[in-house]
């Protein structure tokens, strides 16, 4: 008898189900937030929580167990050195699920599975902005405080030249192939 042996079967063989859960956990650790179906998210959530709990232990045995599951040294180091440090003050609840709505094709419930402590990525500045900032700092460092105030430059009024504007050219919209069919099958939230 199989009393009290409930688990998310996900309509897969055992090995396929394990591979699916490992893949979901890996992607969750890499991207910190993934979009999937409700059933898969509910199955992967305790799996990911156990990995983070292992990482909080931070022992060699825990690292070996995590490597046995994840199979990637870089991912294990990311888990133990970065992700586990975010959850030092938290006893449980390392992941959360946000419901998004129904998927159009098969009406499956879509959700976002994400870590509760997400590291925000800083926007990288382009090289030009970095160079300008360095130049400004260098100029400010060279000048004494008295010279920092710049005199206001007077702008000379420019002669205005009258230019005749051409009337805008109105183009007829091009008729796309199967445009009529798209209107028939178009739904309010997304299109084909």
MDTraj code that builds the backbone (N, CA, C; nanometers):
import mdtraj as md
import numpy as np

residues = "UNK UNK UNK UNK UNK UNK UNK UNK UNK UNK UNK UNK UNK UNK UNK UNK UNK UNK UNK UNK UNK UNK UNK UNK UNK UNK UNK UNK UNK UNK UNK UNK UNK UNK UNK UNK UNK UNK UNK UNK UNK UNK UNK UNK UNK UNK UNK UNK UNK UNK UNK UNK UNK UNK UNK UNK UNK UNK UNK UNK UNK UNK UNK UNK UNK UNK UNK UNK UNK UNK UNK UNK UNK UNK UNK UNK UNK UNK UNK UNK UNK UNK UNK UNK UNK UNK UNK UNK UNK UNK UNK UNK UNK UNK UNK UNK UNK UNK UNK UNK UNK UNK UNK UNK UNK UNK UNK UNK UNK UNK UNK UNK UNK UNK UNK UNK UNK UNK UNK UNK UNK UNK UNK UNK UNK UNK UNK UNK UNK UNK UNK UNK UNK UNK UNK UNK UNK UNK UNK UNK UNK UNK UNK UNK UNK UNK UNK UNK UNK UNK UNK UNK UNK UNK UNK UNK UNK UNK UNK UNK UNK UNK UNK UNK UNK UNK UNK UNK UNK UNK UNK UNK UNK UNK UNK UNK UNK UNK UNK UNK UNK UNK UNK UNK UNK UNK UNK UNK UNK UNK UNK UNK".split()
xyz = np.array([
    [0.0839, -0.1184, 0.0000],
    [0.0000, 0.0000, 0.0000],
    [0.0881, 0.1242, 0.0000],
    [0.0356, 0.2307, -0.0573],
    [0.1158, 0.3519, -0.0664],
    [0.0537, 0.4642, 0.0175],
    [0.0170, 0.4329, 0.1385],
    [-0.0423, 0.5364, 0.2225],
    [0.0612, 0.6427, 0.2579],
    [0.0192, 0.7684, 0.2559],
    [0.0999, 0.8847, 0.2982],
    [0.2319, 0.8941, 0.2222],
    [0.2325, 0.8581, 0.0983],
    [0.3519, 0.8725, 0.0155],
    [0.3239, 0.9713, -0.0978],
    [0.2658, 1.0843, -0.0620],
    [0.2271, 1.1835, -0.1623],
    [0.3499, 1.2567, -0.2137],
    [0.3589, 1.2741, -0.3437],
    [0.4637, 1.3552, -0.4049],
    [0.4119, 1.4031, -0.5395],
    [0.4766, 1.5029, -0.5907],
    [0.4378, 1.5565, -0.7200],
    [0.4968, 1.4672, -0.8278],
    [0.4121, 1.3926, -0.8952],
    [0.4606, 1.2978, -0.9950],
    [0.4908, 1.3649, -1.1283],
    [0.4248, 1.4747, -1.1593],
    [0.4484, 1.5539, -1.2808],
    [0.4290, 1.4737, -1.4094],
    [0.3596, 1.3614, -1.4009],
    [0.3297, 1.2780, -1.5174],
    [0.4565, 1.2353, -1.5910],
    [0.5601, 1.1964, -1.5129],
    [0.6880, 1.1553, -1.5697],
    [0.7362, 1.0286, -1.5004],
    [0.8297, 0.9595, -1.5661],
    [0.8982, 0.8502, -1.5006],
    [0.9882, 0.9082, -1.3913],
    [1.0348, 0.8239, -1.3010],
    [1.1121, 0.8705, -1.1861],
    [1.2379, 0.9461, -1.2284],
    [1.3128, 0.8905, -1.3220],
    [1.4369, 0.9546, -1.3639],
    [1.4094, 1.0877, -1.4345],
    [1.3029, 1.0936, -1.5125],
    [1.2678, 1.2189, -1.5809],
    [1.2256, 1.3242, -1.4797],
    [1.1500, 1.2796, -1.3782],
    [1.1034, 1.3736, -1.2760],
    [1.2222, 1.4304, -1.1988],
    [1.3180, 1.3448, -1.1623],
    [1.4370, 1.3915, -1.0912],
    [1.5160, 1.4902, -1.1765],
    [1.5298, 1.4588, -1.3055],
    [1.6027, 1.5481, -1.3961],
    [1.5318, 1.6829, -1.4078],
    [1.3988, 1.6807, -1.4118],
    [1.3224, 1.8057, -1.4198],
    [1.3443, 1.8897, -1.2949],
    [1.3385, 1.8274, -1.1783],
    [1.3568, 1.9007, -1.0532],
    [1.4981, 1.9567, -1.0413],
    [1.5977, 1.8805, -1.0819],
    [1.7358, 1.9284, -1.0777],
    [1.7535, 2.0469, -1.1721],
    [1.6953, 2.0362, -1.2898],
    [1.7056, 2.1450, -1.3874],
    [1.6387, 2.2720, -1.3360],
    [1.5207, 2.2585, -1.2767],
    [1.4516, 2.3748, -1.2202],
    [1.5327, 2.4367, -1.1066],
    [1.5907, 2.3544, -1.0206],
    [1.6697, 2.4055, -0.9087],
    [1.7955, 2.4771, -0.9584],
    [1.8622, 2.4186, -1.0591],
    [1.9818, 2.4826, -1.1152],
    [1.9487, 2.6203, -1.1717],
    [1.8413, 2.6263, -1.2518],
    [1.8037, 2.7534, -1.3126],
    [1.7593, 2.8549, -1.2079],
    [1.6957, 2.8086, -1.1014],
    [1.6558, 2.8994, -0.9946],
    [1.7776, 2.9587, -0.9261],
    [1.8810, 2.8781, -0.9028],
    [2.0015, 2.9293, -0.8383],
    [2.0785, 3.0240, -0.9299],
    [2.0785, 2.9960, -1.0588],
    [2.1530, 3.0814, -1.1529],
    [2.0814, 3.2143, -1.1742],
    [1.9517, 3.2073, -1.2067],
    [1.8780, 3.3274, -1.2468],
    [1.8014, 3.3932, -1.1328],
    [1.7905, 3.3281, -1.0168],
    [1.7225, 3.3769, -0.8977],
    [1.5715, 3.3850, -0.9131],
    [1.5201, 3.3739, -1.0328],
    [1.3765, 3.3798, -1.0565],
    [1.3472, 3.3090, -1.1885],
    [1.2516, 3.2152, -1.1869],
    [1.2164, 3.1445, -1.3094],
    [1.0653, 3.1433, -1.3260],
    [1.0216, 3.1283, -1.4499],
    [0.8795, 3.1226, -1.4828],
    [0.8459, 2.9801, -1.5252],
    [0.7503, 2.9186, -1.4572],
    [0.7158, 2.7800, -1.4843],
    [0.5697, 2.7568, -1.4483],
    [0.5271, 2.6316, -1.4520],
    [0.3884, 2.6012, -1.4160],
    [0.3792, 2.5782, -1.2649],
    [0.2577, 2.5835, -1.2146],
    [0.2354, 2.5731, -1.0709],
    [0.2801, 2.4370, -1.0168],
    [0.2478, 2.3296, -1.0865],
    [0.2856, 2.1961, -1.0397],
    [0.4361, 2.1785, -1.0300],
    [0.5081, 2.2231, -1.1322],
    [0.6545, 2.2119, -1.1304],
    [0.7149, 2.2992, -1.0209],
    [0.6592, 2.4186, -1.0024],
    [0.7112, 2.5088, -0.8994],
    [0.6893, 2.4505, -0.7606],
    [0.5722, 2.3922, -0.7371],
    [0.5450, 2.3330, -0.6063],
    [0.6332, 2.2119, -0.5806],
    [0.6710, 2.1401, -0.6863],
    [0.7593, 2.0250, -0.6702],
    [0.9043, 2.0688, -0.6498],
    [0.9458, 2.1763, -0.7163],
    [1.0853, 2.2212, -0.7096],
    [1.1143, 2.3044, -0.5848],
    [1.0111, 2.3617, -0.5264],
    [1.0310, 2.4506, -0.4115],
    [1.0987, 2.3804, -0.2929],
    [1.0476, 2.2658, -0.2445],
    [1.1175, 2.2006, -0.1323],
    [1.2563, 2.1498, -0.1707],
    [1.2740, 2.1135, -0.2961],
    [1.4037, 2.0675, -0.3460],
    [1.5066, 2.1807, -0.3356],
    [1.4683, 2.3008, -0.3807],
    [1.5582, 2.4168, -0.3748],
    [1.5817, 2.4602, -0.2302],
    [1.4775, 2.4527, -0.1472],
    [1.4936, 2.4900, -0.0067],
    [1.5930, 2.3984, 0.0640],
    [1.5909, 2.2691, 0.0312],
    [1.6849, 2.1757, 0.0916],
    [1.8280, 2.2068, 0.0486],
    [1.8465, 2.2476, -0.0775],
    [1.9805, 2.2844, -0.1248],
    [2.0333, 2.4069, -0.0507],
    [1.9476, 2.5050, -0.0285],
    [1.9906, 2.6265, 0.0412],
    [2.0178, 2.5957, 0.1878],
    [1.9372, 2.5085, 0.2482],
    [1.9627, 2.4680, 0.3861],
    [2.0966, 2.3945, 0.3969],
    [2.1303, 2.3127, 0.2971],
    [2.2608, 2.2472, 0.2926],
    [2.3726, 2.3521, 0.2851],
    [2.3511, 2.4535, 0.2044],
    [2.4536, 2.5564, 0.1848],
    [2.4755, 2.6383, 0.3120],
    [2.3719, 2.6556, 0.3910],
    [2.3865, 2.7300, 0.5166],
    [2.4747, 2.6547, 0.6144],
    [2.4801, 2.5224, 0.6040],
    [2.5654, 2.4406, 0.6911],
    [2.7130, 2.4675, 0.6607],
    [2.7479, 2.4824, 0.5334],
    [2.8815, 2.5198, 0.4864],
    [2.9911, 2.4247, 0.5368],
    [2.9697, 2.2967, 0.5242],
    [3.0722, 2.1980, 0.5582],
    [3.1121, 2.1238, 0.4315],
    [3.2203, 2.0514, 0.4402],
    [3.2675, 1.9769, 0.3247],
    [3.1666, 1.8703, 0.2832],
    [3.1066, 1.8050, 0.3817],
    [3.0064, 1.7026, 0.3517],
    [2.8854, 1.7640, 0.2818],
    [2.8457, 1.8831, 0.3254],
    [2.7324, 1.9504, 0.2619],
    [2.7654, 1.9882, 0.1186],
    [2.8888, 2.0326, 0.0956],
    [2.9309, 2.0668, -0.0405],
    [2.9299, 1.9441, -0.1312],
    [2.9718, 1.8317, -0.0766],
    [2.9719, 1.7091, -0.1564],
    [2.8305, 1.6629, -0.1876],
    [2.7388, 1.6782, -0.0928],
    [2.5997, 1.6416, -0.1177],
    [2.5382, 1.7336, -0.2235],
    [2.5699, 1.8636, -0.2151],
    [2.5183, 1.9577, -0.3141],
    [2.5754, 1.9276, -0.4523],
    [2.7041, 1.8908, -0.4574],
    [2.7639, 1.8563, -0.5868],
    [2.7015, 1.7291, -0.6433],
    [2.6655, 1.6360, -0.5560],
    [2.6015, 1.5127, -0.6008],
    [2.4686, 1.5430, -0.6690],
    [2.3991, 1.6447, -0.6228],
    [2.2703, 1.6823, -0.6814],
    [2.2898, 1.7707, -0.8034],
    [2.3716, 1.8765, -0.7898],
    [2.3846, 1.9770, -0.8961],
    [2.4818, 1.9356, -1.0061],
    [2.5916, 1.8696, -0.9702],
    [2.6866, 1.8221, -1.0702],
    [2.7675, 1.9311, -1.1371],
    [2.7875, 2.0459, -1.0692],
    [2.8627, 2.1561, -1.1282],
    [2.9356, 2.2303, -1.0161],
    [3.0689, 2.2363, -1.0246],
    [3.1475, 2.2997, -0.9185],
    [3.1203, 2.4494, -0.9087],
    [3.1037, 2.5158, -1.0226],
    [3.0779, 2.6603, -1.0201],
    [2.9441, 2.6910, -0.9535],
    [2.8461, 2.6077, -0.9818],
    [2.7137, 2.6278, -0.9223],
    [2.7164, 2.6011, -0.7722],
    [2.7939, 2.5026, -0.7296],
    [2.8071, 2.4743, -0.5864],
    [2.8760, 2.5908, -0.5157],
    [2.9807, 2.6451, -0.5772],
    [3.0486, 2.7598, -0.5155],
    [2.9583, 2.8822, -0.5116],
    [2.8772, 2.9028, -0.6150],
    [2.7804, 3.0127, -0.6137],
    [2.6797, 2.9932, -0.5009],
    [2.6328, 2.8712, -0.4843],
    [2.5353, 2.8405, -0.3806],
    [2.5929, 2.8653, -0.2417],
    [2.7162, 2.8193, -0.2169],
    [2.7736, 2.8287, -0.0829],
    [2.8318, 2.9663, -0.0532],
    [2.8895, 3.0334, -0.1526],
    [2.9580, 3.1609, -0.1271],
    [2.8681, 3.2827, -0.1425],
    [2.7647, 3.2733, -0.2225],
    [2.6812, 3.3912, -0.2484],
    [2.5395, 3.3745, -0.1942],
    [2.4717, 3.2711, -0.2361],
    [2.3302, 3.2557, -0.2021],
    [2.3111, 3.2236, -0.0540],
    [2.3943, 3.1350, 0.0015],
    [2.3784, 3.0966, 0.1422],
    [2.4031, 3.2140, 0.2360],
    [2.4908, 3.3060, 0.1975],
    [2.5195, 3.4220, 0.2821],
    [2.3996, 3.5164, 0.2928],
    [2.3154, 3.5176, 0.1919],
    [2.1960, 3.6025, 0.1966],
    [2.0934, 3.5504, 0.2967],
    [2.0946, 3.4199, 0.3216],
    [1.9923, 3.3581, 0.4054],
    [2.0430, 3.3211, 0.5448],
    [2.1486, 3.3856, 0.5925],
    [2.2026, 3.3508, 0.7242],
    [2.1045, 3.3834, 0.8369],
    [2.0271, 3.4889, 0.8226],
    [1.9334, 3.5293, 0.9281],
    [1.7952, 3.4689, 0.9110],
    [1.7736, 3.3900, 0.8109],
    [1.6412, 3.3352, 0.7816],
    [1.6395, 3.1868, 0.8158],
    [1.5370, 3.1448, 0.8881],
    [1.5280, 3.0053, 0.9309],
    [1.4725, 2.9172, 0.8198],
    [1.3776, 2.9646, 0.7457],
    [1.3173, 2.8865, 0.6373],
    [1.2521, 2.9807, 0.5379],
    [1.1816, 2.9246, 0.4427],
    [1.1127, 3.0078, 0.3438],
    [1.2097, 3.0784, 0.2516],
    [1.2938, 3.0011, 0.1848],
    [1.3956, 3.0600, 0.0979],
    [1.3421, 3.0915, -0.0409],
    [1.2270, 3.0351, -0.0759],
    [1.1685, 3.0601, -0.2083],
    [1.0230, 3.1010, -0.1927],
    [0.9697, 3.1643, -0.2971],
    [0.8284, 3.2019, -0.2975],
    [0.7726, 3.1853, -0.4374],
    [0.6394, 3.1750, -0.4439],
    [0.5701, 3.1522, -0.5701],
    [0.4693, 3.2644, -0.5912],
    [0.4776, 3.3299, -0.7071],
    [0.3804, 3.4313, -0.7473],
    [0.3006, 3.3770, -0.8649],
    [0.1695, 3.3853, -0.8567],
    [0.0854, 3.3364, -0.9659],
    [0.0735, 3.4443, -1.0729],
    [0.0826, 3.4021, -1.1994],
    [0.0755, 3.4956, -1.3114],
    [-0.0580, 3.4908, -1.3845],
    [-0.1139, 3.3754, -1.4025],
    [-0.2368, 3.3608, -1.4799],
    [-0.2316, 3.2316, -1.5582],
    [-0.3246, 3.2177, -1.6503],
    [-0.3347, 3.0942, -1.7275],
    [-0.2550, 3.1053, -1.8572],
    [-0.1936, 2.9951, -1.8979],
    [-0.1245, 2.9895, -2.0262],
    [-0.2281, 2.9722, -2.1357],
    [-0.2076, 3.0380, -2.2472],
    [-0.3093, 3.0412, -2.3523],
    [-0.3299, 2.9057, -2.4192],
    [-0.2238, 2.8321, -2.4425],
    [-0.2359, 2.7087, -2.5186],
    [-0.3091, 2.5980, -2.4460],
    [-0.2693, 2.5704, -2.3219],
    [-0.3284, 2.4569, -2.2505],
    [-0.3950, 2.4973, -2.1193],
    [-0.4058, 2.6264, -2.0932],
    [-0.4738, 2.6797, -1.9749],
    [-0.4049, 2.6369, -1.8455],
    [-0.2744, 2.6133, -1.8516],
    [-0.1992, 2.5769, -1.7318],
    [-0.1723, 2.7020, -1.6491],
    [-0.1707, 2.6855, -1.5173],
    [-0.1442, 2.7982, -1.4262],
    [0.0050, 2.8311, -1.4296],
    [0.0417, 2.9519, -1.4733],
    [0.1808, 2.9951, -1.4772],
    [0.2159, 3.0685, -1.3489],
    [0.3394, 3.0484, -1.3016],
    [0.3856, 3.1131, -1.1797],
    [0.5303, 3.1573, -1.1971],
    [0.5741, 3.2432, -1.1051],
    [0.7147, 3.2795, -1.0958],
    [0.7666, 3.2204, -0.9655],
    [0.8687, 3.1380, -0.9752],
    [0.9351, 3.0805, -0.8584],
    [1.0647, 3.1581, -0.8405],
    [1.0820, 3.2223, -0.7244],
    [1.2017, 3.3035, -0.7054],
    [1.2527, 3.2919, -0.5626],
    [1.3785, 3.3289, -0.5454],
    [1.4379, 3.3343, -0.4127],
    [1.3831, 3.4556, -0.3390],
    [1.3677, 3.4443, -0.2074],
    [1.3128, 3.5575, -0.1327],
    [1.4149, 3.6693, -0.1171],
    [1.5424, 3.6357, -0.1148],
    [1.6486, 3.7366, -0.1058],
    [1.7170, 3.7437, -0.2412],
    [1.6762, 3.8395, -0.3235],
    [1.7317, 3.8518, -0.4582],
    [1.8376, 3.9604, -0.4591],
    [1.9514, 3.9289, -0.5171],
    [2.0595, 4.0258, -0.5296],
    [2.0325, 4.1120, -0.6524],
    [2.0233, 4.2415, -0.6320],
    [1.9953, 4.3317, -0.7438],
    [2.1226, 4.3553, -0.8232],
    [2.1072, 4.3501, -0.9538],
    [2.2208, 4.3725, -1.0419],
    [2.2381, 4.5220, -1.0636],
    [2.3632, 4.5674, -1.0543],
    [2.3916, 4.7079, -1.0797],
    [2.4038, 4.7307, -1.2294],
    [2.3532, 4.8463, -1.2717],
    [2.3604, 4.8805, -1.4129],
    [2.5040, 4.9183, -1.4468],
    [2.5554, 4.8573, -1.5514],
    [2.6910, 4.8893, -1.5944],
    [2.6898, 5.0190, -1.6740],
    [2.7843, 5.1060, -1.6412],
    [2.7941, 5.2323, -1.7130],
    [2.8766, 5.2114, -1.8396],
    [2.8375, 5.2775, -1.9468],
    [2.9191, 5.2691, -2.0683],
    [3.0560, 5.3323, -2.0452],
    [3.1509, 5.2953, -2.1285],
    [3.2883, 5.3440, -2.1134],
    [3.2959, 5.4954, -2.1251],
    [3.2126, 5.5528, -2.2117],
    [3.2160, 5.6976, -2.2306],
    [3.1788, 5.7708, -2.1024],
    [3.0768, 5.7216, -2.0325],
    [3.0361, 5.7855, -1.9076],
    [3.1458, 5.7733, -1.8021],
    [3.2115, 5.6567, -1.7959],
    [3.3193, 5.6381, -1.6992],
    [3.4347, 5.7346, -1.7279],
    [3.4691, 5.7501, -1.8572],
    [3.5784, 5.8404, -1.8942],
    [3.5434, 5.9841, -1.8605],
    [3.4192, 6.0256, -1.8863],
    [3.3780, 6.1622, -1.8544],
    [3.3857, 6.1881, -1.7051],
    [3.3401, 6.0913, -1.6244],
    [3.3458, 6.1073, -1.4795],
    [3.4898, 6.1195, -1.4311],
    [3.5818, 6.0395, -1.4881],
    [3.7222, 6.0468, -1.4502],
    [3.7812, 6.1830, -1.4862],
    [3.7465, 6.2355, -1.6045],
    [3.7964, 6.3661, -1.6465],
    [3.7465, 6.4757, -1.5533],
    [3.6195, 6.4715, -1.5193],
    [3.5617, 6.5735, -1.4310],
    [3.6281, 6.5686, -1.2938],
    [3.6488, 6.4496, -1.2399],
    [3.7144, 6.4357, -1.1098],
    [3.8578, 6.4852, -1.1153],
    [3.9284, 6.4552, -1.2248],
    [4.0670, 6.5000, -1.2394],
    [4.0749, 6.6519, -1.2486],
    [3.9826, 6.7146, -1.3221],
    [3.9802, 6.8603, -1.3342],
    [3.9491, 6.9256, -1.2000],
    [3.8547, 6.8689, -1.1255],
    [3.8191, 6.9250, -0.9958],
    [3.9332, 6.9116, -0.8963],
    [4.0084, 6.8047, -0.9056],
    [4.1197, 6.7853, -0.8144],
    [4.2330, 6.8836, -0.8436],
    [4.2553, 6.9177, -0.9689],
    [4.3641, 7.0082, -1.0076],
    [4.3341, 7.1526, -0.9699],
    [4.2103, 7.1972, -0.9855],
    [4.1741, 7.3360, -0.9631],
    [4.1574, 7.3638, -0.8144],
    [4.2026, 7.4801, -0.7685],
    [4.1724, 7.5178, -0.6301],
    [4.0233, 7.5495, -0.6166],
    [3.9761, 7.5597, -0.4948],
    [3.8335, 7.5783, -0.4695],
    [3.7808, 7.7097, -0.5272],
    [3.8653, 7.8138, -0.5313],
    [3.8195, 7.9441, -0.5792],
    [3.7877, 7.9423, -0.7281],
    [3.8622, 7.8660, -0.8049],
    [3.8465, 7.8661, -0.9501],
    [3.7336, 7.7732, -0.9942],
    [3.6794, 7.6928, -0.9058],
    [3.5766, 7.5963, -0.9441],
    [3.4522, 7.6618, -1.0002],
    [3.4222, 7.7846, -0.9555],
    [3.3046, 7.8529, -1.0084],
    [3.3360, 7.9069, -1.1472],
    [3.2557, 7.8684, -1.2427],
    [3.2778, 7.9099, -1.3812],
    [3.1869, 8.0289, -1.4122],
    [3.2399, 8.1257, -1.4878],
    [3.1529, 8.2377, -1.5261],
    [3.0484, 8.1907, -1.6272],
    [2.9344, 8.2524, -1.6225],
    [2.8257, 8.2168, -1.7130],
    [2.8553, 8.2769, -1.8497],
    [2.8508, 8.1925, -1.9509],
    [2.8777, 8.2390, -2.0864],
    [2.7502, 8.2966, -2.1469],
    [2.7660, 8.4117, -2.2117],
    [2.6506, 8.4736, -2.2754],
    [2.6303, 8.4113, -2.4133],
    [2.5088, 8.3757, -2.4412],
    [2.4779, 8.3160, -2.5708],
    [2.4305, 8.4254, -2.6654],
    [2.4838, 8.4200, -2.7850],
    [2.4436, 8.5158, -2.8871],
    [2.3182, 8.4649, -2.9559],
    [2.2231, 8.5538, -2.9781],
    [2.1023, 8.5068, -3.0475],
    [2.1359, 8.4714, -3.1925],
    [2.0902, 8.3563, -3.2331],
    [2.1157, 8.3110, -3.3699],
    [2.0048, 8.3598, -3.4619],
    [2.0429, 8.3859, -3.5852],
    [1.9456, 8.4319, -3.6839],
    [1.8530, 8.3165, -3.7189],
    [1.7243, 8.3448, -3.7184],
    [1.6279, 8.2417, -3.7503],
    [1.6038, 8.2395, -3.9008],
    [1.6145, 8.1244, -3.9579],
    [1.5947, 8.1063, -4.1012],
    [1.4591, 8.0400, -4.1212],
    [1.3793, 8.0999, -4.2059],
    [1.2472, 8.0439, -4.2328],
    [1.2606, 7.9265, -4.3285],
    [1.2132, 7.8132, -4.2865],
    [1.2189, 7.6932, -4.3677],
    [1.0768, 7.6445, -4.3892],
    [1.0452, 7.6225, -4.5157],
    [0.9121, 7.5720, -4.5452],
    [0.9071, 7.4238, -4.5102],
    [0.8088, 7.3868, -4.4328],
    [0.7927, 7.2474, -4.3968],
    [0.7056, 7.1780, -4.4996],
    [0.7497, 7.0630, -4.5400],
    [0.6728, 6.9860, -4.6361],
    [0.5593, 6.9161, -4.5633],
    [0.4451, 6.9048, -4.6265],
    [0.3372, 6.8321, -4.5599],
    [0.3748, 6.6846, -4.5445],
    [0.3334, 6.6227, -4.4350],
    [0.3713, 6.4834, -4.4148],
    [0.3109, 6.3926, -4.5213],
    [0.3912, 6.2969, -4.5614],
    [0.3471, 6.2013, -4.6618],
    [0.2707, 6.0901, -4.5910],
    [0.1493, 6.0708, -4.6332],
    [0.0668, 5.9678, -4.5713],
    [0.0775, 5.8417, -4.6545],
    [0.1258, 5.7373, -4.5893],
    [0.1394, 5.6096, -4.6578],
    [0.0248, 5.5199, -4.6158],
    [-0.0244, 5.4451, -4.7116],
    [-0.1284, 5.3488, -4.6807],
    [-0.0652, 5.2309, -4.6072],
    [-0.1322, 5.1813, -4.5056],
    [-0.0752, 5.0658, -4.4353],
    [-0.0698, 4.9442, -4.5277],
    [0.0427, 4.8756, -4.5204],
    [0.0576, 4.7578, -4.6060],
    [-0.0251, 4.6440, -4.5489],
    [-0.0931, 4.5742, -4.6350],
    [-0.1755, 4.4625, -4.5912],
    [-0.0876, 4.3403, -4.5736],
    [-0.0888, 4.2884, -4.4550],
    [-0.0066, 4.1723, -4.4261],
    [-0.0802, 4.0460, -4.4658],
    [-0.0004, 3.9450, -4.4925],
    [-0.0551, 3.8162, -4.5272],
    [-0.1323, 3.7599, -4.4091],
    [-0.2476, 3.7074, -4.4297],
    [-0.3337, 3.6476, -4.3276],
    [-0.3822, 3.7491, -4.2246],
    [-0.3935, 3.8749, -4.2637],
    [-0.4355, 3.9772, -4.1674],
    [-0.5770, 3.9523, -4.1186],
    [-0.6627, 3.9093, -4.2074],
    [-0.8003, 3.8825, -4.1677],
    [-0.8101, 3.7694, -4.0682],
    [-0.7278, 3.6651, -4.0879],
    [-0.7294, 3.5521, -3.9954],
    [-0.6781, 3.5918, -3.8574],
    [-0.5788, 3.6800, -3.8533],
    [-0.5254, 3.7239, -3.7247],
    [-0.6326, 3.7956, -3.6438],
    [-0.7146, 3.8757, -3.7111],
    [-0.8207, 3.9473, -3.6399],
    [-0.9244, 3.8506, -3.5850],
    [-0.9490, 3.7434, -3.6563],
    [-1.0485, 3.6463, -3.6119],
    [-1.0000, 3.5735, -3.4877],
    [-0.8711, 3.5313, -3.4872],
    [-0.8190, 3.4497, -3.3783],
    [-0.7534, 3.5301, -3.2687],
    [-0.7447, 3.6619, -3.2838],
    [-0.6764, 3.7450, -3.1866],
    [-0.7541, 3.7487, -3.0566],
    [-0.6810, 3.7305, -2.9480],
    [-0.7411, 3.7371, -2.8163],
    [-0.6992, 3.8680, -2.7514],
    [-0.7628, 3.9113, -2.6505],
    [-0.7367, 4.0391, -2.5893],
    [-0.5962, 4.0557, -2.5334],
    [-0.5360, 3.9504, -2.4778],
    [-0.4105, 3.9699, -2.4090],
    [-0.2873, 3.9442, -2.4944],
    [-0.2937, 3.8616, -2.5934],
    [-0.1783, 3.8403, -2.6813],
    [-0.2240, 3.8032, -2.8215],
    [-0.1304, 3.8107, -2.9136],
    [-0.1654, 3.7863, -3.0529],
    [-0.0819, 3.6720, -3.1080],
    [-0.1213, 3.6243, -3.2252],
    [-0.0474, 3.5151, -3.2891],
    [0.0871, 3.5597, -3.3381],
])
top = md.Topology()
chain = top.add_chain()
for i, resn in enumerate(residues, 1):
    res = top.add_residue(resn, chain, resSeq=i)
    for name in ("N", "CA", "C"):
        top.add_atom(name, md.element.get_by_symbol(name[0]), res)
traj = md.Trajectory(xyz[None], top)
